[in-house]
Amino acid sequence: MNADGSIAPAPISLTPTTSQVYLVLYGTGIYWAGTEGVTVTINGVSTPVNYAGMQGALPGEFYMGLDQVVFQIPPSLAGKGNVNIQLTAAGIPANPVQVVIK
């Protein structure tokens, strides 16, 4: 949160260029598609999905049904600023998400 109370996204840094940066998104209904049935594009650039399924790190019944998707942000997107992330599971597109890439 900014000093004036507004909310601004924290940019994701892709430097140094030798680093690998992964993003994790959470949602529901993704588990059934499995890793092979989930696609992710960032500003239209396809990126491999490393994992799509049930999250297992958060304990308790509250988190039952919570799924996660893990994918790498391609280094070629460094400096792009606001980008759209589009996740599709079993052919069904989710609402796009925006992040800021430094």
DSSP file (Angstrom, degrees, kcal/mol; ACC not computed):
  #  RESIDUE AA STRUCTURE BP1 BP2  ACC     N-H-->O    O-->H-N    N-H-->O    O-->H-N    TCO  KAPPA ALPHA  PHI   PSI    X-CA   Y-CA   Z-CA
    1    1 A M              0   0    0      0, 0.0     6,-0.2     0, 0.0     5,-0.1   0.000 360.0 360.0 360.0 136.4    0.0    0.0    0.0
    2    2 A N    >   -     0   0    0      4,-3.5     3,-2.1     1,-0.1     0, 0.0  -0.304 360.0-101.3 -77.2 165.8    1.3    3.4   -0.9
    3    3 A A  T 3  S+     0   0    0      1,-0.3    -1,-0.1     2,-0.1     0, 0.0   0.795 123.4  55.6 -58.6 -29.9    1.6    6.3    1.6
    4    4 A D  T 3  S-     0   0    0      2,-0.1    -1,-0.3     1,-0.0     3,-0.1   0.400 122.5-105.0 -85.9   4.7   -1.6    7.8    0.3
    5    5 A G  S <  S+     0   0    0     -3,-2.1    -2,-0.1     1,-0.3     2,-0.1   0.333  79.6 129.4  92.1  -7.9   -3.5    4.6    0.9
    6    6 A S        -     0   0    0     -5,-0.1    -4,-3.5     1,-0.0     2,-0.5  -0.418  56.1-125.5 -78.1 158.6   -3.7    3.5   -2.7
    7    7 A I        +     0   0    0     -6,-0.2    -1,-0.0    -2,-0.1     0, 0.0  -0.903  28.7 177.5-108.8 130.5   -2.6    0.0   -3.7
    8    8 A A        -     0   0    0     -2,-0.5     2,-0.1     0, 0.0     0, 0.0  -0.988  32.9-108.2-131.1 140.4    0.0   -0.5   -6.4
    9    9 A P        -     0   0    0      0, 0.0    90,-0.1     0, 0.0     3,-0.0  -0.387  28.9-122.1 -67.6 143.3    1.4   -3.8   -7.6
   10   10 A A        -     0   0    0     -2,-0.1    90,-0.4     1,-0.1     0, 0.0  -0.757  34.8-116.9 -81.8 125.0    5.0   -4.6   -6.6
   11   11 A P        -     0   0    0      0, 0.0     2,-0.6     0, 0.0    90,-0.2  -0.308  19.2-127.3 -64.5 145.2    7.0   -5.2   -9.8
   12   12 A I  B     -a  101   0A   0     88,-3.2    90,-2.7     2,-0.0     2,-0.4  -0.844  23.0-143.0 -93.0 122.6    8.4   -8.7  -10.4
   13   13 A S        -     0   0    0     -2,-0.6    65,-0.0    88,-0.2    88,-0.0  -0.726  17.4-171.7 -90.7 133.6   12.2   -8.4  -11.2
   14   14 A L        +     0   0    0     -2,-0.4     5,-0.2    61,-0.1    -1,-0.1   0.110  41.6 148.6-106.4  19.1   13.7  -10.8  -13.7
   15   15 A T        +     0   0    0      2,-0.1     2,-0.2     3,-0.1    -2,-0.1  -0.826  43.6  46.5-107.5 149.0   17.2   -9.8  -13.0
   16   16 A P  S >  S-     0   0    0      0, 0.0     3,-2.3     0, 0.0    -3,-0.0   0.578  83.2-137.3 -68.3 158.5   19.8  -11.1  -13.0
   17   17 A T  T 3  S+     0   0    0      1,-0.3    -2,-0.1    -2,-0.2    61,-0.0   0.653 100.6  63.6 -64.3 -14.8   19.0  -12.6  -16.4
   18   18 A T  T 3  S+     0   0    0      2,-0.1    -1,-0.3    57,-0.0     2,-0.1   0.559  86.3  96.0 -84.6  -7.8   20.5  -15.9  -15.3
   19   19 A S  S <  S-     0   0    0     -3,-2.3     2,-0.5    -5,-0.2     0, 0.0  -0.444  70.1-135.2 -82.4 157.3   17.8  -16.3  -12.6
   20   20 A Q        -     0   0    0     -2,-0.1     2,-0.5    -5,-0.0    -2,-0.1  -0.963  18.5-161.7-111.1 124.6   14.7  -18.3  -13.0
   21   21 A V        -     0   0    0     -2,-0.5    52,-3.0    52,-0.5     2,-0.4  -0.927   5.8-168.5-112.8 125.1   11.5  -16.6  -11.7
   22   22 A Y  E     -F   72   0B   0     -2,-0.5     2,-0.4    50,-0.3    50,-0.2  -0.858   6.6-154.6-112.5 146.5    8.4  -18.7  -11.0
   23   23 A L  E     -F   71   0B   0     48,-3.0    48,-2.0    -2,-0.4     2,-0.5  -0.951   4.4-154.6-119.0 141.0    4.9  -17.4  -10.3
   24   24 A V  E     -F   70   0B   0     -2,-0.4     2,-0.4    46,-0.2    46,-0.2  -0.970  10.1-171.1-116.8 124.8    2.3  -19.3   -8.4
   25   25 A L  E     -F   69   0B   0     44,-2.4    44,-2.6    -2,-0.5     2,-0.4  -0.897   8.9-149.9-112.3 145.4   -1.4  -18.6   -8.9
   26   26 A Y  E     +F   68   0B   0     -2,-0.4     2,-0.3    42,-0.2    42,-0.2  -0.881  32.2 127.6-114.7 147.2   -4.2  -20.1   -6.8
   27   27 A G  E     -F   67   0B   0     40,-2.1    40,-3.4    -2,-0.4     2,-0.3  -0.927  46.8 -95.5-169.7-168.6   -7.7  -20.9   -7.9
   28   28 A T  S    S+     0   0    0     -2,-0.3    38,-0.1    38,-0.2    37,-0.0  -0.914  91.6  31.3-127.4 156.2  -10.3  -23.6   -7.9
   29   29 A G  S    S+     0   0    0     36,-0.4     4,-0.3    -2,-0.3    -1,-0.1   0.513  85.8 105.2  79.5   4.8  -11.4  -26.2  -10.5
   30   30 A I    >>  +     0   0    0      1,-0.2     3,-1.4     2,-0.1     4,-1.2   0.823  61.6  71.8 -85.0 -34.1   -7.8  -26.4  -11.9
   31   31 A Y  T 34 S+     0   0    0      1,-0.3     3,-0.5     2,-0.2    -1,-0.2   0.852  91.4  58.3 -50.3 -42.5   -7.0  -29.8  -10.3
   32   32 A W  T 34 S+     0   0    0      1,-0.2    -1,-0.3    21,-0.1    -2,-0.1   0.771 103.5  52.1 -66.4 -26.0   -9.3  -31.7  -12.7
   33   33 A A  T <> S-     0   0    0     -3,-1.4     4,-0.7    -4,-0.3    -1,-0.2   0.815  97.1-156.5 -78.1 -30.4   -7.5  -30.4  -15.7
   34   34 A G  T ><  -     0   0    0     -4,-1.2     3,-0.9    -3,-0.5     4,-0.3   0.077  40.0 -64.4  71.4 168.9   -4.1  -31.6  -14.4
   35   35 A T  G >4 S+     0   0    0     17,-0.3     3,-1.2     1,-0.3    -1,-0.2   0.876 136.5  53.6 -58.3 -39.3   -0.7  -30.1  -15.5
   36   36 A E  G 34 S+     0   0    0      1,-0.2    -1,-0.3    16,-0.1    -2,-0.2   0.759 107.8  51.3 -69.1 -23.6   -1.2  -31.3  -19.1
   37   37 A G  G << S+     0   0    0     -3,-0.9    53,-2.7    -4,-0.7    54,-0.5   0.310  95.1  84.6 -97.4   8.9   -4.6  -29.7  -19.4
   38   38 A V  E <   -B   89   0A   0     -3,-1.2     2,-0.3    -4,-0.3    11,-0.2  -0.935  53.4-175.2-115.9 133.1   -3.5  -26.2  -18.2
   39   39 A T  E     -B   88   0A   0     49,-2.5    49,-2.5    -2,-0.4     2,-0.4  -0.932   4.4-165.0-122.5 150.7   -2.0  -23.5  -20.4
   40   40 A V  E     -BC  87  47A   0      7,-0.6     7,-2.2    -2,-0.3     2,-0.4  -0.999   4.2-175.2-134.7 132.5   -0.6  -20.1  -19.5
   41   41 A T  E     -BC  86  46A   0     45,-2.1    45,-2.8    -2,-0.4     2,-0.5  -0.979  10.7-158.3-123.5 143.8    0.2  -17.2  -21.7
   42   42 A I  E >  S-BC  85  45A   0      3,-2.6     3,-2.0    -2,-0.4    43,-0.2  -0.968  85.4 -20.8-120.8 113.1    1.9  -13.9  -20.6
   43   43 A N  T 3  S-     0   0    0     41,-2.9    -1,-0.1    -2,-0.5    42,-0.1   0.862 130.5 -51.5  52.8  37.5    1.1  -11.1  -23.1
   44   44 A G  T 3  S+     0   0    0     40,-0.3     2,-0.6     1,-0.2    -1,-0.3   0.363 112.5 124.1  84.9  -5.1    0.4  -13.8  -25.6
   45   45 A V  E <   -C   42   0A   0     -3,-2.0    -3,-2.6    29,-0.0    -1,-0.2  -0.798  60.1-131.6 -91.5 120.2    3.7  -15.7  -25.0
   46   46 A S  E     -C   41   0A   0     -2,-0.6    -5,-0.2    -5,-0.2    -7,-0.0  -0.453  24.1-170.3 -69.9 140.5    3.2  -19.3  -24.0
   47   47 A T  E     -C   40   0A   0     -7,-2.2    -7,-0.6    -2,-0.1    26,-0.1  -0.996  28.3-104.4-131.5 139.3    5.1  -20.5  -21.0
   48   48 A P        -     0   0    0      0, 0.0    24,-0.9     0, 0.0     2,-0.6  -0.324  28.7-130.9 -63.2 141.2    5.4  -24.1  -19.8
   49   49 A V  E     -G   71   0B   0    -11,-0.2    22,-0.2    22,-0.2     3,-0.1  -0.845  18.3-170.9 -92.9 121.1    3.3  -25.1  -16.7
   50   50 A N  E    S+     0   0B   0     20,-2.4     2,-0.3    -2,-0.6    21,-0.2   0.829  71.0   0.2 -80.8 -33.6    5.5  -26.8  -14.2
   51   51 A Y  E     +G   70   0B   0     19,-1.5    19,-2.8   -16,-0.1     2,-0.3  -0.968  54.0 174.7-157.2 138.3    2.6  -27.9  -11.9
   52   52 A A  E     +G   69   0B   0     -2,-0.3   -17,-0.3    17,-0.2     2,-0.3  -0.888  46.8  73.4-144.8 114.4   -1.2  -27.6  -11.9
   53   53 A G  E    S-G   68   0B   0     15,-2.1    15,-3.1    -2,-0.3   -22,-0.2  -0.964  80.7 -12.9 174.5-160.7   -3.1  -29.4   -9.2
   54   54 A M  E     -G   67   0B   0     -2,-0.3     2,-0.3    13,-0.2    13,-0.2  -0.355  60.8-125.2 -65.3 139.9   -4.0  -29.4   -5.5
   55   55 A Q        -     0   0    0     11,-2.2    11,-0.1     8,-0.2    10,-0.1  -0.623  26.4-177.6 -79.0 148.1   -2.0  -27.2   -3.3
   56   56 A G        +     0   0    0     -2,-0.3    -1,-0.1     3,-0.0    -2,-0.0   0.386  60.5  78.8-127.8   2.1   -0.5  -29.1   -0.4
   57   57 A A  S    S+     0   0    0      1,-0.1    -2,-0.0     2,-0.1    -1,-0.0   0.761  79.8  69.8 -87.8 -25.6    1.3  -26.6    1.7
   58   58 A L  S    S-     0   0    0      5,-0.1     5,-0.1     2,-0.1    -1,-0.1  -0.839  75.5-145.9-101.2 120.2   -1.6  -25.1    3.6
   59   59 A P        +     0   0    0      0, 0.0     4,-0.1     0, 0.0     3,-0.1  -0.314  48.2  54.1 -80.8 163.1   -3.2  -27.4    6.2
   60   60 A G  S >  S-     0   0    0      1,-0.1     3,-1.1     2,-0.1     4,-0.1   0.001  86.8 -80.8 103.0 158.9   -6.9  -27.6    7.2
   61   61 A E  G >  S+     0   0    0      1,-0.2     3,-1.8     2,-0.2    -1,-0.1   0.776 116.1  72.4 -65.2 -28.3  -10.3  -28.1    5.7
   62   62 A F  G 3  S+     0   0    0      1,-0.3    -1,-0.2    -3,-0.1    -2,-0.1   0.827  98.5  48.8 -57.1 -31.7  -10.5  -24.4    4.7
   63   63 A Y  G X  S+     0   0    0     -3,-1.1     3,-2.0    -4,-0.1    -1,-0.3   0.393  78.9 121.8 -94.2   3.2   -8.0  -25.1    2.0
   64   64 A M  T <  S+     0   0    0     -3,-1.8     3,-0.1     1,-0.3    -3,-0.0  -0.487  79.8  23.6 -63.4 132.8   -9.7  -28.2    0.5
   65   65 A G  T 3  S+     0   0    0      1,-0.3     2,-0.6    -2,-0.2   -36,-0.4   0.410  89.9 129.7  89.9  -2.4  -10.4  -27.4   -3.1
   66   66 A L    <   -     0   0    0     -3,-2.0   -11,-2.2   -11,-0.1    -1,-0.3  -0.778  37.9-171.5 -88.9 122.9   -7.7  -24.8   -3.4
   67   67 A D  E     -FG  27  54B   0    -40,-3.4   -40,-2.1    -2,-0.6     2,-0.3  -0.699   7.1-152.9-110.9 162.3   -5.5  -25.5   -6.4
   68   68 A Q  E     -FG  26  53B   0    -15,-3.1   -15,-2.1    -2,-0.2     2,-0.4  -0.973   5.9-156.3-136.7 153.0   -2.3  -24.0   -7.6
   69   69 A V  E     -FG  25  52B   0    -44,-2.6   -44,-2.4    -2,-0.3     2,-0.5  -0.998   9.9-164.7-127.6 130.4   -0.5  -23.4  -10.9
   70   70 A V  E     +FG  24  51B   0    -19,-2.8   -20,-2.4    -2,-0.4   -19,-1.5  -0.965  19.7 155.0-118.6 128.2    3.3  -22.9  -11.0
   71   71 A F  E     -FG  23  49B   0    -48,-2.0   -48,-3.0    -2,-0.5     2,-0.3  -0.985  38.9-111.2-149.6 157.5    5.0  -21.6  -14.1
   72   72 A Q  E     -F   22   0B   0    -24,-0.9   -50,-0.3    -2,-0.3   -52,-0.0  -0.690  23.7-130.5 -90.9 140.8    8.2  -19.7  -15.1
   73   73 A I        -     0   0    0    -52,-3.0   -52,-0.5    -2,-0.3   -26,-0.0  -0.822  33.8-117.8 -86.6 119.5    8.1  -16.1  -16.3
   74   74 A P    >   -     0   0    0      0, 0.0     3,-2.1     0, 0.0     4,-0.1  -0.333  11.9-132.2 -60.1 134.5   10.2  -16.1  -19.5
   75   75 A P  G >  S+     0   0    0      0, 0.0     3,-1.8     0, 0.0   -61,-0.1   0.742 101.7  74.8 -58.3 -23.0   13.3  -13.8  -19.2
   76   76 A S  G 3  S+     0   0    0      1,-0.3    -3,-0.0     3,-0.0     0, 0.0   0.648  85.5  65.1 -65.5 -13.1   12.3  -12.2  -22.6
   77   77 A L  G X  S+     0   0    0     -3,-2.1     3,-1.9     2,-0.1    -1,-0.3   0.400  71.1 132.4 -90.2   3.1    9.5  -10.4  -20.8
   78   78 A A  T <  S+     0   0    0     -3,-1.8    24,-0.1     1,-0.3   -65,-0.1  -0.292  75.1  13.8 -56.5 134.4   11.9   -8.3  -18.7
   79   79 A G  T 3  S+     0   0    0      2,-0.1    -1,-0.3     1,-0.1    23,-0.1   0.520  87.1 123.3  80.4   6.2   11.0   -4.6  -18.7
   80   80 A K    <   -     0   0    0     -3,-1.9     2,-0.2     1,-0.2    22,-0.1   0.657  52.1-159.5 -76.7 -15.0    7.5   -5.2  -20.2
   81   81 A G  E     + D   0 101A   0     20,-2.3    20,-2.6    -4,-0.2     2,-0.3  -0.541  62.9  23.8  74.7-136.4    5.7   -3.4  -17.4
   82   82 A N  E    S+ D   0 100A   0     18,-0.2     2,-0.3    -2,-0.2    18,-0.2  -0.487  76.8 176.4 -67.5 126.4    2.0   -4.4  -17.1
   83   83 A V  E     - D   0  99A   0     16,-2.8    16,-1.8    -2,-0.3     2,-0.4  -0.953  26.8-125.9-130.7 152.6    1.4   -7.7  -18.6
   84   84 A N  E     - D   0  98A   0     -2,-0.3   -41,-2.9    14,-0.2     2,-0.5  -0.824  16.6-157.9 -97.1 133.7   -1.7   -9.9  -18.9
   85   85 A I  E     -BD  42  97A   0     12,-3.6    12,-2.4    -2,-0.4     2,-0.5  -0.958   7.6-168.2-110.2 125.8   -1.6  -13.5  -17.7
   86   86 A Q  E     -B   41   0A   0    -45,-2.8   -45,-2.1    -2,-0.5     2,-0.4  -0.960   1.4-170.2-118.0 117.3   -4.2  -15.8  -19.2
   87   87 A L  E     -B   40   0A   0     -2,-0.5     7,-3.1   -47,-0.2     2,-0.4  -0.883   0.9-171.0-104.7 135.3   -4.7  -19.3  -17.6
   88   88 A T  E     -BE  39  93A   0    -49,-2.5   -49,-2.5    -2,-0.4     2,-0.5  -0.997   1.5-169.0-127.6 128.8   -6.8  -21.9  -19.4
   89   89 A A  E >  S-BE  38  92A   0      3,-2.4     3,-1.9    -2,-0.4   -51,-0.2  -0.975  75.2 -16.0-121.8 121.9   -7.8  -25.2  -17.7
   90   90 A A  T 3  S-     0   0    0    -53,-2.7    -1,-0.2    -2,-0.5   -52,-0.1   0.861 129.6 -53.3  54.0  38.8   -9.4  -27.9  -19.7
   91   91 A G  T 3  S+     0   0    0    -54,-0.5    -1,-0.3     1,-0.2   -53,-0.1   0.440 114.5 117.2  80.9   0.1  -10.2  -25.4  -22.4
   92   92 A I  E <   -E   89   0A   0     -3,-1.9    -3,-2.4     0, 0.0     2,-0.2  -0.895  59.6-138.5-105.1 116.8  -11.9  -23.0  -20.1
   93   93 A P  E     -E   88   0A   0      0, 0.0    -5,-0.2     0, 0.0     2,-0.1  -0.510  11.8-144.3 -75.8 138.6  -10.2  -19.6  -19.7
   94   94 A A        -     0   0    0     -7,-3.1    -7,-0.1    -2,-0.2     3,-0.1  -0.420  41.7 -75.4 -85.0 170.6  -10.0  -18.0  -16.3
   95   95 A N        -     0   0    0     -2,-0.1    -8,-0.2     1,-0.1    -1,-0.1  -0.494  60.9-105.7 -63.3 136.2  -10.3  -14.3  -15.8
   96   96 A P        -     0   0    0      0, 0.0     2,-0.4     0, 0.0   -10,-0.2  -0.306  32.6-149.4 -65.3 151.7   -7.0  -12.7  -16.9
   97   97 A V  E     - D   0  85A   0    -12,-2.4   -12,-3.6    -3,-0.1     2,-0.4  -0.934   3.6-144.4-120.5 143.4   -4.6  -11.4  -14.2
   98   98 A Q  E     + D   0  84A   0     -2,-0.4     2,-0.3   -14,-0.2   -14,-0.2  -0.914  20.5 171.1-111.4 138.3   -2.2   -8.5  -14.5
   99   99 A V  E     - D   0  83A   0    -16,-1.8   -16,-2.8    -2,-0.4     2,-0.5  -0.902  30.8-120.4-132.3 165.2    1.2   -8.3  -13.0
  100  100 A V  E     - D   0  82A   0    -90,-0.4   -88,-3.2    -2,-0.3     2,-0.6  -0.940  21.0-159.2-110.5 125.8    4.0   -5.8  -13.5
  101  101 A I  E      aD  12  81A   0    -20,-2.6   -20,-2.3    -2,-0.5   -88,-0.2  -0.924 360.0 360.0-109.1 123.0    7.4   -7.0  -14.8
  102  102 A K              0   0    0    -90,-2.7   -89,-0.2    -2,-0.6   -24,-0.1   0.420 360.0 360.0 -77.4 360.0   10.4   -4.9  -14.0
